[in-house]
Amino acid sequence: MIHFVICDNKTNELDKIINNKRKVLIRGHSSRRIPNSRIFVDDELYFVLKGENYSKYHAVVVDALSYSKLTKNEIDEIFDNYKDLLDLEKSEEEKWKKKCLCIIKFKDLKEIDEIKIPKYSSLCDWMMFESLEDLNKKGD
C-alpha cells in the first residue's frame, strides 16, 4: 500500500522528519479514519508538504499501532510514551489528542525524484493508494 502523509507547514512537520527530530508519525481523529487500522509493516510512505502537489521524500513502515475508543488517561499515556520520538508542539498535541490514534514508525527516509500527486482536500492529512500505478490513474 502507498500512503501520502500530508505534513503541516505551520509546525514544520516535514522539516522535523527530514532532520530526524520526529522519528514516528501520529494521526488522531474522533472516529476511525485512515490510516487507523489500514497501515501495515512494509507499506510505503511519501511525505507531502501541505499545499504542494508532489512528494520528494520516501520511507518504509516498520510498525503501525492503531488505537480506538481511548480514554483521556490512555491518550495521555500514549503521548507520554512517544513524546521524545514525536517532538510535538503544543498545537500539534491538541490537534492529535483524539480517541482514535495511529502511531507509525518508519525507516529508510530518503530524498527521491518528485512524484506528482492528485489534488486533495485542504482538510486531508493522509491519502492511500494500492500502488503508484493507481496514483497515476487517479491523476489523469
Buried (B, 14 or more C-beta within 10 A) or exposed (E): BBBBBBBBEEBBBBEBBBEEBBBBBBBBBEEBBBBBBBBEEEBBBBBBBBEBBEBBBBBBBBEBBBBBEBEEEEBEEBBEEBEEBBBBBEEBBEBBBBBBBBBBBBEEBEEEEEBEBBEBEEEEBBBBBEEEEEBEEEEE
